[in-house]
Amino acid sequence: MIASFLRKNFPLILVLMAILAAVPGYIMYYRDNNIVFDITDLAYDVFQLFPINSSFEPTRVNLLLNVARSLAPLSLATVLIQGFVSLFSLRFREREIRKFRNHIIVAGDSENNRKLALNLKSEKKQYVLLLSGNGNEPNSRPDDDLLTLSVQQYDFHALKKAGLAKARYLIVSFRKDADSMMLAANLPEYLRSEDSHHSLEIVVLFNTPGWADYSCDLGISGQSSSGFRPNPRLKFRFLNHTDAAVRKVMLQHAPDIYFPVDSTECNHPGVSVIGWNLVSERLLLNLARNSHYLNHKKLQVHLFADDLATFAEFSSRYQLDEVIGISQHAYSGLAATEHRLPVVYITEQSDEKLLMILAEIRRCEALSGATRIVLSDRSDSIARLIREPGHLFVDLSEESTLFSSLVDESIDRLAQVIHQEYLNSLPTVNHETPTHRSWEELPDEIRNRSRAQADHLWVKLRSLNADLVPLHEPGETIDITTDPRFEALSKAEHHRWNAYMLTTGWKAGEKRDDKRKIHTDIIRYEDLSEVKKGYDRNTIRNIPALARAMNCKIIRKTNIL
């Protein structure tokens, strides 16, 4: 870090050293020669050292003035040399970028973009960090540690210099969500003029989750992808940082990991969510979409918070009451709770309240054995300091800037196989039906349905006491299609699908209407026709095919929690 600072600021250091030597040097020179002077004379003579009167040749003056006379022209030459180096460095970067293929462009003025670029660099992925500025601001200068292009403004010429014609992903993230939307909306027209033939996925990262929800709701992602002419190679994905990070945490710390549900008679693993904020909102949505097990019971969530004024509106908007059971409590009731729960998710962001919550949990006998998972959007949270069994700290500010959180390529490959298996199961394919199109032609809203099914794969395997391991590992492959719990798991899959549709704004109805988000199949599993039940059963039958697509096999678990 010190070497980088010295390298960037070496000319300025030389200028300061020249001035520091020149001021006392000239004062000594005036006094030795009985020259009357004032501050303006001193300033003028010091200034003359740089563009006019500087020289390396020593004369009969004092040592300090000779040092200043040497440093002044040296600093000026260093400025010129550094300018040329910077100019050619930018040219070298542009030439290097022209060789890239299937790389990642990160564009926008979001504070998270640099962190994301550092993650891409650590993962040894080809990337370009595109920054906008006048070149004088520290954040707009090309960074020696990152492959950065600094441009005057975000225009398509800048994207062209960043290698958009050959990129695999363009991640757009601005401080203002409207700026992200506008850049994305204008991209299709530009890409048509470029006659691009490669597959490009544009990930628009919003700061406000509602923007991503409404963009999918209103079909903006599909409209942006199609433009005036369908382009199957161009796809948009609208996300937000918090959702991406919380989804990853939910997959790694799902309730059934701490309380296995492997039969229809099992009780449901109830959980506590402590705190009401953006993090807990997205956590509840992920719980609602993933917590569907063999027992077919609603997940019971005990929500503790002092201010739940916005909860009713949120719950109504996402139809949570139809998917999970939520009981509301004040913080004051935490220590006295009698609900024995296997896991507690803590989303409170205030350090003072967080300490109080952790102390109350210690005093609560019912929660003494629960695993505590603290989800913080701050890396400096006080919860990071606690080191004891059963306490897990998750830094969402770090998770949300990992490429694997924003774009889970393994899940996308799995979702693509899921969709193809669905197409293979159809008796006839009607290309006018949005879900009957190929993966490349699907709008992202429908792709997300397959991604949600892929996320639930590990829940299904845990329900069957099964594990997914690479093909080369020991263990005999088991046939899950002959498991007596097969039909119960098919029913659980339909409950999961219902939950996803409801939390994304769909409602049940007698006639399907995609524009109004009405679907005839959002009903009980028992009320489905045998043909429709067959889709859920095929989901379970296709799990071995999904395993093979990942070069894995399904074996019986040896260690069950």
C-alpha positions in Angstrom: 0.0 0.0 0.0 2.8 2.4 0.9 4.7 1.5 -2.4 1.5 2.2 -4.4 1.0 5.5 -2.6 4.6 6.6 -3.3 4.3 5.5 -7.0 1.1 7.5 -7.6 2.2 10.6 -5.7 5.9 10.7 -6.4 5.8 14.0 -8.5 3.8 15.7 -5.8 6.3 14.6 -3.1 9.1 16.0 -5.1 7.3 19.4 -5.5 6.7 19.6 -1.8 10.3 18.7 -1.0 11.5 21.4 -3.5 9.2 24.0 -1.9 10.3 23.0 1.7 13.9 23.4 0.7 13.4 26.6 -1.4 11.6 28.7 1.3 14.3 28.6 4.0 17.0 28.5 1.2 15.8 31.8 -0.3 15.4 33.4 3.2 19.0 32.5 4.0 20.1 33.8 0.6 18.3 37.2 1.0 19.8 37.7 4.5 23.3 36.7 3.4 23.2 39.3 0.6 21.3 42.0 2.5 18.3 41.8 0.1 15.1 43.4 1.3 12.1 41.1 0.6 8.5 40.4 1.5 6.2 37.3 1.2 5.3 38.0 -2.4 9.0 38.2 -3.4 9.6 34.9 -1.7 6.6 33.2 -3.4 7.6 34.6 -6.8 11.1 33.3 -6.6 10.0 29.9 -5.4 7.6 29.7 -8.3 10.3 30.6 -10.7 12.2 27.5 -9.8 9.7 25.2 -11.6 9.0 26.6 -15.1 11.6 29.4 -15.5 14.8 29.5 -13.5 15.5 26.0 -12.4 18.9 24.5 -12.9 20.9 21.5 -11.9 24.2 23.5 -12.0 25.4 24.4 -8.5 26.3 28.1 -7.8 27.6 30.0 -4.8 24.5 29.8 -2.8 23.4 27.8 0.3 22.9 24.0 0.2 19.1 24.2 0.7 18.6 26.4 -2.3 20.8 24.2 -4.5 18.7 21.2 -3.4 15.5 23.1 -4.3 17.0 24.1 -7.7 17.7 20.5 -8.4 14.4 19.0 -7.2 12.2 21.5 -9.1 13.1 20.5 -12.7 13.2 16.9 -11.6 9.6 17.1 -10.3 8.5 18.7 -13.5 10.1 16.0 -15.6 8.5 13.3 -13.3 5.1 14.8 -13.9 5.6 14.6 -17.7 7.0 11.0 -17.5 4.1 9.9 -15.3 1.6 11.5 -17.7 3.1 9.5 -20.6 3.2 6.3 -18.6 -0.5 6.8 -17.6 -1.4 7.5 -21.3 0.4 4.4 -22.5 -0.8 2.3 -19.6 -4.4 3.1 -20.7 -3.5 2.1 -24.2 -2.0 -1.2 -22.9 -5.2 -1.9 -20.9 -7.4 -1.3 -24.0 -5.2 -3.6 -26.1 -5.4 -6.3 -23.4 -9.1 -6.0 -23.2 -9.4 -6.5 -27.0 -8.1 -10.0 -26.4 -10.8 -10.9 -23.9 -13.5 -13.4 -24.6 -16.6 -14.2 -22.4 -15.4 -11.7 -19.7 -17.4 -9.7 -17.2 -17.9 -5.9 -17.3 -18.9 -4.1 -14.1 -20.3 -0.7 -14.9 -21.7 2.1 -12.7 -20.9 4.3 -9.7 -22.2 2.0 -7.0 -19.9 1.7 -4.0 -20.1 -2.1 -4.3 -18.6 -2.3 -7.8 -14.9 -2.1 -6.7 -15.5 -4.9 -4.1 -17.1 -7.0 -6.8 -14.1 -6.3 -9.1 -11.7 -7.4 -6.4 -13.7 -10.6 -6.0 -13.5 -11.3 -9.7 -9.7 -10.7 -9.6 -9.3 -13.1 -6.7 -11.3 -15.7 -8.6 -9.0 -15.1 -11.6 -11.9 -14.2 -13.9 -11.4 -11.8 -16.8 -13.2 -8.6 -16.0 -13.3 -4.8 -16.7 -14.3 -2.3 -14.1 -15.8 0.7 -15.9 -15.8 3.9 -13.9 -17.1 7.4 -14.8 -15.4 10.6 -13.8 -13.4 13.6 -14.8 -10.1 11.8 -14.0 -9.3 14.0 -11.1 -11.3 12.2 -8.5 -9.5 9.3 -6.8 -12.3 6.8 -7.6 -12.2 7.7 -11.3 -8.5 7.1 -11.8 -7.3 3.8 -13.3 -6.4 1.6 -10.4 -3.1 -0.3 -10.4 -4.7 -3.1 -8.4 -7.7 -3.6 -10.8 -8.3 -3.7 -14.6 -10.1 -0.3 -14.8 -11.2 1.9 -17.6 -12.0 5.5 -16.7 -14.4 7.3 -19.0 -16.0 10.7 -19.1 -19.6 9.3 -19.0 -21.4 6.0 -19.5 -22.0 5.9 -23.2 -21.9 3.0 -25.6 -18.5 4.0 -26.9 -17.2 3.3 -23.4 -18.9 -0.1 -23.3 -17.4 -0.8 -26.7 -13.9 0.0 -25.3 -14.7 -2.4 -22.4 -15.2 -5.2 -24.9 -19.0 -5.5 -24.7 -19.1 -7.2 -28.1 -17.3 -10.3 -26.7 -18.4 -10.1 -23.0 -20.5 -12.8 -21.3 -21.9 -10.7 -18.5 -22.5 -7.0 -18.1 -23.2 -6.1 -14.5 -24.8 -2.6 -14.2 -25.0 -1.0 -10.7 -25.5 2.7 -10.0 -26.2 4.5 -6.7 -29.5 5.7 -8.3 -31.6 2.7 -9.4 -33.1 4.9 -12.2 -29.7 5.3 -13.8 -29.3 1.5 -13.9 -32.7 1.1 -15.5 -32.1 3.7 -18.1 -28.8 2.3 -19.2 -30.3 -1.1 -19.5 -33.3 0.1 -21.4 -31.1 1.7 -24.1 -28.8 -1.3 -24.5 -31.0 -3.4 -26.9 -31.0 -0.7 -29.6 -27.3 -0.3 -29.4 -26.6 -4.0 -29.5 -28.9 -4.4 -32.6 -26.8 -1.7 -34.4 -23.7 -3.6 -33.5 -25.3 -6.8 -34.9 -24.0 -8.8 -31.9 -24.0 -12.6 -32.3 -22.8 -13.7 -28.9 -24.8 -14.5 -25.8 -24.8 -11.7 -23.3 -26.4 -11.6 -19.9 -27.1 -8.2 -18.4 -27.4 -8.2 -14.6 -29.1 -5.0 -13.4 -28.4 -4.7 -9.7 -30.8 -2.4 -7.8 -30.3 -1.1 -4.3 -34.0 -1.2 -3.6 -35.5 -4.7 -3.8 -38.9 -3.4 -4.9 -37.3 -2.2 -8.2 -36.3 -5.8 -9.1 -39.8 -7.2 -8.0 -41.7 -4.6 -10.0 -39.4 -4.9 -13.0 -40.3 -8.6 -13.3 -43.9 -7.9 -12.4 -44.3 -5.4 -15.2 -42.4 -7.5 -17.7 -39.7 -4.9 -18.1 -36.9 -7.5 -18.2 -38.7 -9.3 -21.1 -39.3 -6.0 -22.9 -35.7 -5.0 -22.5 -34.5 -8.3 -23.8 -36.7 -8.3 -26.9 -36.6 -4.6 -27.7 -38.4 -4.1 -31.1 -37.0 -7.4 -32.4 -36.6 -10.7 -30.3 -33.0 -11.4 -29.5 -32.5 -14.8 -27.8 -28.9 -14.1 -27.2 -29.6 -11.0 -25.0 -31.0 -11.6 -21.5 -31.7 -9.4 -18.6 -31.7 -10.3 -14.9 -33.0 -7.8 -12.4 -31.6 -8.4 -8.9 -30.7 -6.6 -5.7 -27.7 -7.0 -3.5 -29.5 -8.0 -0.4 -31.7 -10.7 -2.0 -28.7 -12.3 -3.7 -26.8 -12.5 -0.4 -29.8 -13.7 1.7 -30.7 -16.4 -0.8 -27.2 -17.8 -0.5 -27.4 -17.8 3.3 -30.8 -19.4 3.2 -29.5 -22.3 1.1 -26.5 -22.8 3.5 -28.5 -22.4 6.7 -32.1 -23.7 5.9 -34.2 -24.7 8.9 -34.3 -28.4 8.0 -30.5 -28.5 8.2 -30.8 -28.0 12.0 -34.1 -30.0 12.3 -34.4 -32.8 9.7 -37.8 -33.5 8.3 -37.6 -37.0 6.7 -41.2 -38.3 7.2 -44.8 -37.2 6.9 -45.2 -37.5 10.7 -42.4 -35.0 11.5 -43.1 -31.8 13.3 -42.2 -28.6 11.4 -38.9 -26.9 12.2 -40.2 -23.6 13.5 -37.8 -20.7 13.5 -37.4 -17.2 15.0 -36.6 -14.1 13.0 -35.5 -11.2 15.3 -35.6 -7.7 13.8 -37.7 -6.0 11.2 -35.9 -4.4 8.3 -34.9 -5.0 4.7 -32.8 -8.1 5.6 -35.6 -9.8 7.5 -38.1 -9.0 4.7 -35.9 -10.8 2.1 -35.2 -13.6 4.6 -39.0 -14.2 5.1 -39.4 -14.4 1.3 -36.6 -17.0 1.0 -38.0 -19.0 3.9 -41.5 -19.0 2.3 -40.1 -20.2 -1.0 -37.8 -22.9 0.3 -39.3 -24.4 3.4 -41.5 -27.1 2.0 -41.1 -30.6 3.3 -42.6 -34.1 3.5 -44.9 -33.2 6.4 -46.7 -30.6 4.2 -47.1 -28.2 7.1 -46.6 -24.5 7.0 -43.3 -23.2 8.4 -44.1 -21.4 11.7 -42.1 -18.2 12.1 -41.9 -16.2 15.3 -41.1 -12.6 14.4 -39.7 -10.4 17.1 -39.5 -6.7 16.6 -40.4 -3.4 18.4 -41.8 -1.7 15.3 -43.8 -3.8 12.8 -45.8 -1.0 11.3 -45.0 -2.0 7.8 -45.3 -5.7 8.2 -49.0 -6.1 7.3 -48.4 -4.3 4.0 -45.4 -6.4 3.2 -47.1 -9.6 4.1 -50.2 -8.7 2.0 -48.1 -7.8 -1.0 -46.3 -11.1 -1.1 -49.3 -13.2 0.2 -47.2 -14.6 3.0 -50.1 -15.7 5.1 -51.0 -18.3 2.5 -47.5 -19.8 2.5 -46.1 -19.6 6.1 -47.5 -19.0 9.6 -46.2 -15.8 11.2 -46.8 -14.8 14.8 -45.6 -11.3 15.9 -43.9 -10.5 19.3 -42.2 -7.5 20.8 -38.5 -7.7 21.9 -39.6 -7.7 25.5 -41.2 -11.1 25.1 -38.0 -12.7 23.8 -36.6 -14.0 27.2 -40.0 -15.5 28.2 -40.7 -17.3 25.0 -41.6 -21.0 25.5 -41.2 -22.1 21.8 -38.2 -24.5 21.5 -36.8 -23.7 18.1 -33.7 -25.2 16.4 -32.6 -22.0 14.7 -32.8 -18.2 15.3 -32.1 -15.7 12.5 -31.1 -12.3 13.9 -31.4 -9.4 11.5 -31.3 -6.4 13.9 -28.6 -4.0 12.7 -28.3 -1.7 15.7 -25.3 -2.8 17.9 -27.0 -1.7 21.1 -30.2 -3.7 20.4 -28.1 -6.6 19.1 -26.3 -6.9 22.4 -29.6 -6.8 24.2 -31.1 -9.5 22.0 -28.1 -11.8 22.4 -28.3 -11.3 26.2 -32.0 -12.1 26.2 -31.5 -15.3 24.2 -29.0 -16.5 26.8 -31.6 -16.0 29.5 -34.2 -17.9 27.5 -34.3 -21.6 28.4 -36.3 -22.5 25.3 -33.7 -20.9 22.9 -30.6 -22.0 24.8 -29.9 -24.8 22.4 -30.8 -22.9 19.2 -28.3 -22.1 16.6 -28.0 -18.3 16.3 -27.4 -16.9 12.8 -26.7 -13.1 12.7 -27.2 -11.6 9.3 -25.6 -8.1 9.2 -25.3 -5.6 6.4 -22.2 -4.2 8.2 -18.8 -5.7 8.4 -18.1 -3.9 11.7 -21.1 -5.4 13.5 -20.4 -6.1 17.2 -21.7 -9.7 16.6 -18.5 -10.5 14.7 -16.6 -10.4 18.1 -18.6 -13.2 19.6 -16.8 -16.6 19.5 -18.8 -19.5 20.9 -20.5 -22.7 19.6 -23.9 -22.1 18.0 -23.2 -18.5 17.0 -22.7 -17.8 13.3 -22.0 -14.3 11.9 -22.8 -13.6 8.2 -21.4 -10.4 6.7 -24.0 -9.7 4.0 -22.0 -6.6 2.8 -19.3 -9.1 1.7 -21.6 -11.8 0.5 -23.5 -9.4 -1.7 -20.4 -8.4 -3.7 -19.4 -12.0 -4.5 -20.0 -13.0 -8.2 -21.1 -16.4 -7.1 -23.9 -14.8 -5.0 -25.0 -12.5 -7.8 -24.7 -15.1 -10.6 -24.8 -18.7 -9.5 -23.7 -20.4 -12.7 -24.0 -23.9 -11.3 -27.7 -23.2 -10.4 -28.2 -21.7 -13.9 -26.9 -24.9 -15.5 -29.1 -26.9 -13.3 -32.2 -24.7 -14.0 -31.5 -25.1 -17.7 -31.6 -28.9 -17.4 -34.8 -28.7 -15.3 -36.5 -26.6 -18.0 -35.4 -29.0 -20.8 -36.8 -32.0 -18.8 -40.0 -30.1 -18.4 -40.2 -29.5 -22.2 -39.5 -33.2 -22.8 -42.4 -34.2 -20.5 -44.9 -32.1 -22.5 -47.3 -34.1 -24.8 -47.2 -31.1 -27.2 -45.2 -27.9 -27.3 -47.0 -24.7 -28.0 -44.5 -21.9 -28.7 -47.2 -19.3 -28.1 -47.2 -20.4 -24.4 -44.3 -18.5 -22.6 -43.2 -21.5 -20.6 -42.9 -23.8 -23.7 -40.1 -21.9 -25.2 -36.4 -22.9 -25.2 -34.2 -21.6 -22.3 -32.6 -19.0 -24.6 -36.0 -17.6 -25.4 -37.4 -17.5 -21.9 -37.9 -14.2 -20.1 -36.0 -14.1 -16.8 -39.2 -14.2 -14.7 -39.9 -17.7 -16.0 -36.2 -18.7 -15.8 -36.4 -17.8 -12.1 -39.0 -20.5 -11.6 -36.5 -23.1 -12.7 -33.8 -21.5 -10.6 -36.2 -21.7 -7.5 -36.7 -25.4 -8.3 -33.0 -25.9 -8.5 -32.5 -24.2 -5.1 -35.0 -26.7 -3.6 -33.1 -29.8 -4.9 -31.0 -30.0 -1.7 -34.1 -29.8 0.5 -35.6 -32.7 -1.4 -32.4 -34.8 -1.0 -32.2 -34.0 2.8 -35.9 -35.1 3.0 -34.8 -38.5 1.6 -31.7 -38.8 3.8 -29.7 -38.6 0.6 -26.6 -36.8 -0.4 -25.1 -35.5 -3.7 -21.5 -36.4 -4.2 -19.1 -36.4 -7.2 -19.1 -39.5 -9.3 -15.6 -40.5 -8.3 -16.4 -40.6 -4.5 -17.3 -43.9 -2.8 -20.9 -44.8 -2.2 -23.5 -46.8 -4.0 -26.0 -44.8 -6.1 -29.6 -45.1 -4.7 -32.9 -45.0 -6.7 -35.0 -42.3 -5.1 -37.9 -43.0 -7.5 -38.7 -46.2 -5.6 -38.7 -44.5 -2.2 -42.0 -44.9 -0.4 -41.9 -41.1 0.3 -42.0 -40.4 -3.5 -45.7 -39.2 -3.6 -45.3 -37.1 -0.4 -42.3 -35.4 -2.0 -44.2 -34.8 -5.2 -46.9 -33.1 -3.1 -44.2 -31.0 -1.3 -42.9 -29.9 -4.7 -46.4 -28.6 -5.7 -46.5 -26.7 -2.4 -43.1 -25.2 -3.2 -44.3 -24.2 -6.7 -47.5 -22.7 -5.2 -45.4 -20.7 -2.7 -43.1 -19.3 -5.4 -46.0 -18.3 -7.6 -47.9 -16.6 -4.7 -44.9 -14.7 -3.4 -44.2 -13.4 -6.9 -47.7 -12.0 -7.3 -49.7 -14.8 -8.9 -53.2 -15.7 -7.8 -55.5 -18.7 -8.3 -58.2 -18.4 -10.9 -60.5 -20.5 -13.1 -58.9 -19.1 -16.3 -55.2 -18.6 -16.8 -54.2 -15.0 -17.6 -50.4 -14.4 -17.7 -50.7 -10.6 -17.9 -52.9 -10.4 -14.8 -50.8 -13.2 -13.2 -53.7 -15.6 -12.7 -53.0 -19.4 -12.8 -55.4 -22.3 -12.7 -53.0 -24.6 -10.9 -52.4 -22.7 -7.7 -54.6 -25.1 -5.8 -54.1 -28.1 -3.4 -52.2 -31.0 -4.8 -55.2 -33.3 -4.1 -57.3 -31.1 -6.5 -54.9 -31.4 -9.4 -55.7 -33.6 -12.4 -53.5 -36.7 -12.8 -51.8 -35.0 -15.8 -50.9 -32.0 -13.6 -49.8 -34.2 -10.8 -47.5 -35.8 -13.3 -45.5 -32.6 -13.7 -44.7 -32.7 -9.9 -43.9 -36.4 -10.0 -41.6 -35.8 -13.0 -39.8 -33.2 -11.0 -38.8 -35.9 -8.5 -38.1 -38.5 -11.2 -35.7 -36.1 -12.9 -33.5 -35.6 -9.8 -31.1 -38.4 -10.9 -30.8 -36.7 -14.3 -30.0 -33.4 -12.6 -27.3 -35.2 -10.6 -25.7 -36.6 -13.7 -25.8 -33.1 -15.3 -23.6 -32.0 -12.4 -21.3 -35.1 -12.7 -22.7 -36.3 -9.4 -24.6 -39.2 -8.0 -27.1 -39.7 -5.2 -26.1 -41.8 -2.2 -27.5 -42.6 1.2 -26.3 -40.2 3.9 -23.9 -41.7 6.4 -24.2 -39.0 9.0 -27.6 -37.6 9.7 -27.9 -34.5 11.9 
